[in-house]
Amino acid sequence: MSEIASNKALESAKKDQGIKGHMSESREKLSLFLNNRLGMFGLMLVVLFFVSAIFAPYFATHDPFLMNIPQRMSGPTLEHWAGTDQLGRDTYSRVIYGGRVALKVAAIGVSISLFVGLLLGMLAGYGPRWLDNFLLLIFDSIRSFPTIVLALAAVALLGPSLELVLAVVIVTSIPGYARLARTSTLALKNTEFILAERSLGAHPAIIMWRHIMPNVIGPLLILAAMDVPVVVTIEAGLSFLGLGVLPPTASWGTILNEGYLVIRDTPWPIIAGGIPLVLTTLGFTFLGEALRDVFDPRLRKGK
């Protein structure tokens, strides 16, 4: 009995030590992130982006669709903080509501791309060789098409819409996540703990879900954070070319398009539409780089 009790005590001590080690590692990562000034600045910009987009009705000072022709193309005033466009609509309010379109495209596009890319990447890395070659052929085929060219072809067939922008973003983003997930899965496939699970007769789906995915998802989340500004820029670029969101819907791309047409009369729509794109890109880029530095041990050791 005393031997059994001692074994239980030893197992409990090891478990407590593992929990304490995990908590210590988590505190170390949090401390590294909090000491990263660019990362904290990026986090502030990201929070500002989400809050302003989600609570746009509370931040906007005017109806973004309300036209006021007598005050068209005016400069910044106390009433119109960023001036008005060619139809007299408040530019600041349209920029705030445009963040909702950017958030919708980024959230849905990146989430679906991440999920599908993770699934296909793990299947390619852990599955049979023929499946790996087949999926790689599909990934390379998709990556060979420039995003704008693919969007032009899709618009010619289906017509411009926000749903089409989402579809183009998802299709062109999946190969990047899938390739990263495949590489990480191949590195884990022949490790000792995976071979032990296979020898015990564990189902491949269980192995991928319990053991491979937790080790693969981290780098993909970092990549997703850095892909958000890319997705937002794609949406803005397609809308600027008239291939995405169509007027009168407020979008940063349509604001830039409308401002470009009257840039000789007033520069404020271009300035107001460009600033959030720059800030969003900086915010997610700084945040992604900070997370990469925190969660990649090789980068931490190299510093």
C-alpha positions in Angstrom: 0.0 0.0 0.0 2.8 2.4 0.9 4.4 1.7 -2.5 1.2 2.5 -4.4 0.7 5.7 -2.3 4.3 6.8 -3.2 3.7 6.1 -6.9 0.5 8.2 -6.8 2.4 11.0 -4.9 5.1 10.9 -7.5 2.6 11.1 -10.4 0.8 14.0 -8.7 4.1 15.8 -8.2 5.0 15.4 -11.9 1.6 16.6 -12.9 1.9 19.7 -10.7 5.4 20.4 -12.0 4.1 20.1 -15.6 1.3 22.6 -14.8 3.7 25.0 -13.2 6.0 24.7 -16.1 3.2 25.4 -18.6 2.1 28.5 -16.5 5.7 29.7 -16.3 6.1 29.4 -20.1 2.8 31.2 -20.6 3.8 34.1 -18.4 7.2 34.3 -20.2 5.4 34.5 -23.6 3.0 37.2 -22.2 5.9 39.2 -20.8 7.7 39.0 -24.2 4.6 40.2 -26.0 3.9 43.1 -23.5 7.6 44.2 -23.9 7.3 44.4 -27.6 6.4 48.0 -28.4 5.5 47.5 -32.0 3.4 44.5 -31.1 1.5 46.5 -28.5 1.0 49.4 -31.0 -0.2 46.9 -33.5 -2.6 45.4 -31.0 -4.0 48.9 -30.3 -4.6 49.5 -34.0 -6.2 46.0 -34.4 -8.6 46.7 -31.5 -9.4 50.1 -32.9 -10.2 48.4 -36.2 -12.6 45.9 -34.7 -14.3 48.3 -32.3 -14.9 51.0 -34.9 -16.3 48.4 -37.4 -18.5 46.5 -35.0 -19.9 49.7 -33.3 -19.9 51.8 -36.5 -23.4 53.3 -35.8 -22.1 54.7 -32.5 -18.9 56.2 -34.0 -20.5 57.6 -37.2 -21.6 61.2 -36.9 -24.0 61.1 -40.0 -26.0 58.7 -42.1 -23.4 57.4 -44.6 -26.0 57.4 -47.4 -27.5 60.8 -46.7 -26.8 63.2 -49.5 -26.4 67.0 -49.1 -25.7 68.5 -52.5 -25.2 72.1 -51.3 -22.3 70.9 -49.1 -20.7 68.7 -51.6 -16.9 68.4 -51.7 -16.3 70.5 -48.6 -13.2 70.3 -46.5 -13.0 69.2 -42.9 -15.3 71.1 -40.5 -16.7 70.6 -37.1 -19.8 69.1 -38.6 -18.0 67.0 -41.2 -14.7 65.8 -39.7 -13.2 64.5 -43.0 -15.2 66.7 -45.4 -17.9 65.5 -47.9 -17.8 63.7 -51.2 -19.2 64.7 -54.6 -22.8 63.9 -53.4 -22.4 65.7 -50.0 -22.2 62.5 -48.0 -20.1 62.6 -44.8 -16.8 61.1 -45.7 -15.8 60.2 -42.1 -19.1 58.2 -41.6 -18.6 56.4 -44.8 -15.1 55.4 -43.8 -16.3 54.1 -40.5 -19.0 52.0 -42.2 -16.5 50.9 -44.8 -14.6 49.2 -42.0 -17.6 46.9 -41.6 -17.1 45.6 -45.2 -13.4 45.1 -44.6 -14.0 43.3 -41.3 -16.6 41.0 -42.9 -14.4 40.1 -45.8 -11.3 39.6 -43.6 -13.2 37.6 -40.8 -15.1 35.3 -43.2 -12.4 35.0 -45.8 -9.5 34.3 -43.5 -11.5 32.0 -41.2 -12.7 29.7 -44.0 -9.3 29.8 -45.7 -7.6 28.8 -42.5 -10.0 26.0 -41.7 -10.0 24.5 -45.2 -6.2 25.0 -45.6 -5.5 23.3 -42.3 -7.7 20.4 -43.2 -6.3 19.9 -46.7 -2.7 20.5 -45.5 -3.0 17.8 -42.8 -4.5 15.4 -45.3 -1.7 16.0 -47.8 1.0 15.6 -45.2 -0.4 12.6 -43.3 -2.2 10.8 -46.1 -0.9 8.6 -48.9 1.7 9.9 -51.4 -0.8 10.0 -54.3 -3.2 12.2 -52.3 -0.3 14.5 -51.4 0.8 14.9 -55.1 -2.8 15.5 -56.2 -3.4 18.2 -53.6 -0.1 19.8 -54.4 -1.1 20.0 -58.0 -4.3 21.8 -57.1 -2.5 24.2 -54.8 0.1 25.1 -57.4 -2.6 25.5 -60.1 -4.5 28.0 -58.0 -1.3 29.9 -57.0 -0.4 30.2 -60.6 -3.3 32.5 -61.3 -2.8 36.1 -60.2 -5.7 37.3 -57.9 -6.7 40.2 -60.1 -6.8 38.0 -63.2 -8.9 35.4 -61.4 -11.2 38.1 -60.2 -11.6 39.6 -63.7 -12.5 36.2 -65.1 -15.0 35.6 -62.3 -16.6 39.1 -62.7 -16.9 38.5 -66.5 -19.0 35.4 -65.8 -20.9 36.3 -62.6 -20.8 40.1 -62.2 -19.4 42.1 -59.4 -20.5 41.5 -55.8 -19.3 41.2 -52.2 -19.8 37.5 -52.3 -17.6 37.2 -55.3 -14.8 39.1 -53.5 -15.1 36.6 -50.6 -15.0 33.6 -53.0 -11.9 35.0 -54.7 -10.2 35.7 -51.4 -10.9 32.3 -50.0 -9.9 30.4 -53.1 -6.6 32.2 -53.5 -5.7 32.1 -49.8 -6.3 28.4 -49.1 -3.0 27.1 -50.8 -0.8 29.3 -48.5 -2.4 27.8 -45.3 -2.5 24.3 -46.8 1.2 24.3 -47.8 2.3 25.5 -44.3 0.0 22.9 -42.6 1.4 20.2 -44.9 5.0 21.1 -44.1 4.4 21.0 -40.4 2.5 17.7 -40.6 5.3 16.1 -42.6 7.7 17.2 -39.8 5.5 15.6 -37.2 4.5 12.5 -39.1 7.4 10.3 -38.1 8.0 11.6 -34.6 8.0 9.2 -31.6 4.7 10.2 -30.1 2.9 9.9 -33.4 4.5 6.5 -34.1 3.5 5.4 -30.6 -0.1 6.3 -31.3 -0.1 4.5 -34.6 1.4 1.4 -33.0 -1.5 1.4 -30.5 -4.0 1.4 -33.3 -5.2 4.9 -33.1 -7.4 6.1 -36.0 -5.6 8.6 -38.4 -8.4 11.1 -37.8 -7.9 10.9 -34.0 -4.1 11.4 -34.5 -4.6 14.4 -36.7 -7.2 16.0 -34.4 -5.5 15.3 -31.0 -1.8 15.4 -31.8 -1.0 17.0 -35.2 -3.5 19.9 -35.3 -2.5 21.5 -31.9 1.1 21.6 -33.1 0.2 23.0 -36.5 -2.4 25.6 -35.7 0.0 28.1 -34.0 2.0 29.1 -37.1 -1.2 29.2 -39.2 -2.8 31.6 -36.7 0.3 33.9 -37.0 0.0 33.7 -40.8 -3.7 34.5 -40.6 -3.0 37.6 -38.5 -0.5 38.8 -41.2 -2.9 37.9 -44.0 -5.8 40.1 -42.8 -4.3 43.3 -44.3 -3.7 41.4 -47.5 -7.3 40.4 -47.7 -8.5 43.9 -46.8 -6.3 45.4 -49.5 -7.6 42.8 -52.1 -11.2 43.8 -51.3 -10.3 47.5 -51.5 -8.4 47.0 -54.7 -11.2 45.1 -56.4 -13.8 47.6 -55.2 -11.6 50.4 -56.5 -11.6 48.8 -59.9 -15.4 48.3 -59.8 -15.1 44.5 -59.4 -16.2 44.2 -55.8 -18.5 46.2 -53.6 -20.7 48.5 -55.7 -22.0 52.0 -54.8 -23.7 53.2 -52.8 -22.3 50.7 -50.3 -19.6 52.3 -48.2 -16.3 50.5 -48.8 -12.7 51.8 -48.5 -12.2 50.8 -52.1 -15.3 52.6 -53.4 -14.4 55.7 -51.4 -11.0 55.8 -53.0 -12.6 55.2 -56.4 -15.1 58.1 -55.9 -12.4 60.3 -54.5 -10.0 59.7 -57.4 -12.6 61.0 -59.8 -12.8 64.4 -58.0 -9.2 64.5 -56.7 -8.6 67.9 -58.4 -11.5 69.4 -56.6 -10.9 67.9 -53.1 -8.3 65.5 -51.9 -10.1 64.6 -48.6 -11.9 61.4 -49.8 -8.6 60.0 -51.0 -6.9 60.8 -47.7 -9.7 59.6 -45.5 -10.1 56.3 -47.5 -6.3 55.7 -47.6 -5.5 56.3 -43.9 -7.5 53.3 -42.5 -5.9 51.0 -45.1 -2.5 52.1 -43.9 -3.3 51.8 -40.2 -4.9 48.4 -40.7 -2.0 47.1 -42.6 0.5 48.4 -40.0 -1.6 47.1 -37.1 -1.9 43.5 -38.2 1.6 43.3 -39.6 3.1 44.5 -36.3 0.8 42.2 -34.3 1.7 39.2 -36.5 5.4 39.8 -36.3 5.2 40.1 -32.5 3.3 36.9 -32.2 5.8 35.2 -34.5 8.7 36.4 -32.3 6.9 35.2 -29.1 5.8 31.7 -30.4 8.8 30.8 -32.5 11.6 29.6 -30.2 14.2 29.7 -32.9 13.6 33.4 -33.5 13.8 34.1 -29.7 17.1 32.3 -29.4 18.5 34.2 -32.4 17.9 37.6 -30.7 
